[in-house]
Amino acid sequence: MRLVPIENVKPNTVLGKSLYDINGRILLRAGVVLRENTIAKIKEINILSIYIVDKYSNEEIEDIIKPELRQKAIITIKEAFSNIGRLNNNSVRNKESDYTWQEQSYFYNIGKMAVDLIDDILNRRDVMLALVDIRSMNNYMYSHSVNVAVISLTIGIALQLSKKKLEALCIGALIHDIGKSLVPREIFDKQGSLSEEEKEILKQHPRLGYKYLSTTYNINSLSKLIVLQHHERPDGNGYPDGLTKDNIIELSNIVSIANVYDNLSTDLPNKRAMFPSDVLEYLMSNAGTMFDYNIVNIFCRIVIPYPKGTIVELSTEEVAVVEETIPGFPLRPTVRVIESPRVSRISMKIDLIKEISIVITGVKYEID
């Protein structure tokens, strides 16, 4: 199967991955044949891309976590963020006793969810990262938080962090944007561009989140620092405190990379996802300034920007389907040619690690 923007999906296409509504209930099950009116309804609920099955890509892409666990995690974060914002009404309290039993239960559920996510990923035979999340823009912040946690955990496992640190990392990643629920709703929900003043208010969300969490005993101190530092940069040009490399904890550096990777590789209503190689190039070119150099190197060895089944355009003016990605070479998969000016090359396998003169130039969504 392969991920395709909804505007490129044609009637009679087979759905590859089940679709869920904002509350985690199944809307359409995998295997359904999509009619024109069904495609229109998918667009109406702001799902921008879906997985399809066709003759070129009929193998299942396995998510790094179970689909039902992903949906449960999204609902857990949604309940916490939306209700914490409502309960606090943009105020920050200073006494532990001020936290309601509801809020403490949200933190407890998030901690339990972190343990479930860690166990699920550790039970896999490998931790190569190929996200298969299909998200509605109505649920974007919550699904983004779960994706950042999953990406962060794959990096943390590759770094051989202890289970205790993985737990702090996962919790911090799940709640890294909790401060956004404390930003005035008229700013957070604004359609169109923010004013410079509004941008500065939004940039305070790490500090708002940290202050809110500072007196709760249910959240590890490392997780709280992740919330505060996930927009800091090694060169000192981050926010909210302009910290430099030596003052930013390793876990915050991990979440910073995961956060940017998920944002850049996700379709948004006003911005299409960046080309996979461009996302990795962006991370690598900013390693040491925006991002921790060593962690970027680790990340680029475990990510799969072109999952099996992705249809790509080659510099040879041919079209091919990705069949295998070798760890350490994310931009050089093995592909099988499906369209070529030379008939003799159809079905030919090309190992891009060996054929260094050939590069992937784009992802193709519509095949004749």
Secondary structure in CASP SS format (residue, H / E / C, confidence):
PFRMAT SS
TARGET T0000
AUTHOR 0000-0000-0000
METHOD secondary structure of the structure
MODEL  1
M C 1.00
R E 1.00
L E 1.00
V E 1.00
P E 1.00
I H 1.00
E H 1.00
N H 1.00
V C 1.00
K C 1.00
P C 1.00
N C 1.00
T E 1.00
V E 1.00
L E 1.00
G C 1.00
K C 1.00
S C 1.00
L E 1.00
Y E 1.00
D C 1.00
I C 1.00
N C 1.00
G C 1.00
R C 1.00
I E 1.00
L E 1.00
L E 1.00
R C 1.00
A C 1.00
G C 1.00
V C 1.00
V E 1.00
L E 1.00
R C 1.00
E H 1.00
N H 1.00
T H 1.00
I H 1.00
A H 1.00
K H 1.00
I H 1.00
K H 1.00
E H 1.00
I C 1.00
N C 1.00
I E 1.00
L C 1.00
S E 1.00
I E 1.00
Y E 1.00
I E 1.00
V E 1.00
D E 1.00
K C 1.00
Y C 1.00
S E 1.00
N C 1.00
E C 1.00
E C 1.00
I C 1.00
E C 1.00
D C 1.00
I C 1.00
I C 1.00
K C 1.00
P H 1.00
E H 1.00
L H 1.00
R H 1.00
Q H 1.00
K H 1.00
A H 1.00
I H 1.00
I H 1.00
T H 1.00
I H 1.00
K H 1.00
E H 1.00
A H 1.00
F H 1.00
S H 1.00
N H 1.00
I H 1.00
G H 1.00
R H 1.00
L H 1.00
N H 1.00
N C 1.00
N C 1.00
S C 1.00
V C 1.00
R C 1.00
N C 1.00
K C 1.00
E H 1.00
S H 1.00
D H 1.00
Y C 1.00
T C 1.00
W H 1.00
Q H 1.00
E H 1.00
Q H 1.00
S H 1.00
Y H 1.00
F H 1.00
Y H 1.00
N H 1.00
I H 1.00
G H 1.00
K H 1.00
M H 1.00
A H 1.00
V H 1.00
D H 1.00
L H 1.00
I H 1.00
D H 1.00
D H 1.00
I H 1.00
L H 1.00
N C 1.00
R C 1.00
R C 1.00
D C 1.00
V C 1.00
M C 1.00
L E 1.00
A C 1.00
L C 1.00
V C 1.00
D C 1.00
I C 1.00
R C 1.00
S E 1.00
M H 1.00
N H 1.00
N H 1.00
Y H 1.00
M H 1.00
Y H 1.00
S H 1.00
H H 1.00
S H 1.00
V H 1.00
N H 1.00
V H 1.00
A H 1.00
V H 1.00
I H 1.00
S H 1.00
L H 1.00
T H 1.00
I H 1.00
G H 1.00
I H 1.00
A H 1.00
L C 1.00
Q C 1.00
L C 1.00
S C 1.00
K H 1.00
K H 1.00
K H 1.00
L H 1.00
E H 1.00
A H 1.00
L H 1.00
C H 1.00
I H 1.00
G H 1.00
A H 1.00
L H 1.00
I C 1.00
H C 1.00
D C 1.00
I H 1.00
G H 1.00
K H 1.00
S H 1.00
L H 1.00
V C 1.00
P C 1.00
R H 1.00
E H 1.00
I H 1.00
F H 1.00
D C 1.00
K C 1.00
Q C 1.00
G C 1.00
S C 1.00
L C 1.00
S C 1.00
E H 1.00
E H 1.00
E H 1.00
K H 1.00
E H 1.00
I H 1.00
L H 1.00
K C 1.00
Q C 1.00
H H 1.00
P H 1.00
R H 1.00
L H 1.00
G H 1.00
Y H 1.00
K H 1.00
Y H 1.00
L H 1.00
S C 1.00
T C 1.00
T C 1.00
Y C 1.00
N C 1.00
I C 1.00
N C 1.00
S H 1.00
L H 1.00
S H 1.00
K H 1.00
L H 1.00
I H 1.00
V H 1.00
L H 1.00
Q H 1.00
H C 1.00
H C 1.00
E C 1.00
R C 1.00
P C 1.00
D E 1.00
G C 1.00
N C 1.00
G C 1.00
Y C 1.00
P C 1.00
D C 1.00
G C 1.00
L C 1.00
T E 1.00
K H 1.00
D H 1.00
N H 1.00
I C 1.00
I C 1.00
E H 1.00
L H 1.00
S H 1.00
N H 1.00
I H 1.00
V H 1.00
S H 1.00
I H 1.00
A H 1.00
N H 1.00
V H 1.00
Y H 1.00
D H 1.00
N H 1.00
L H 1.00
S C 1.00
T C 1.00
D C 1.00
L E 1.00
P C 1.00
N C 1.00
K E 1.00
R C 1.00
A C 1.00
M C 1.00
F C 1.00
P H 1.00
S H 1.00
D H 1.00
V H 1.00
L H 1.00
E H 1.00
Y H 1.00
L H 1.00
M H 1.00
S H 1.00
N C 1.00
A E 1.00
G C 1.00
T C 1.00
M C 1.00
F E 1.00
D C 1.00
Y H 1.00
N H 1.00
I H 1.00
V H 1.00
N H 1.00
I H 1.00
F H 1.00
C H 1.00
R H 1.00
I H 1.00
V E 1.00
I C 1.00
P C 1.00
Y C 1.00
P C 1.00
K C 1.00
G C 1.00
T C 1.00
I E 1.00
V E 1.00
E E 1.00
L E 1.00
S C 1.00
T C 1.00
E C 1.00
E C 1.00
V E 1.00
A E 1.00
V E 1.00
V E 1.00
E E 1.00
E E 1.00
T C 1.00
I C 1.00
P C 1.00
G C 1.00
F C 1.00
P C 1.00
L C 1.00
R C 1.00
P C 1.00
T E 1.00
V E 1.00
R E 1.00
V E 1.00
I E 1.00
E E 1.00
S C 1.00
P C 1.00
R C 1.00
V H 1.00
S H 1.00
R H 1.00
I C 1.00
S C 1.00
M C 1.00
K E 1.00
I E 1.00
D E 1.00
L C 1.00
I C 1.00
K C 1.00
E C 1.00
I C 1.00
S C 1.00
I C 1.00
V C 1.00
I E 1.00
T E 1.00
G E 1.00
V E 1.00
K C 1.00
Y C 1.00
E C 1.00
I C 1.00
D C 1.00
END
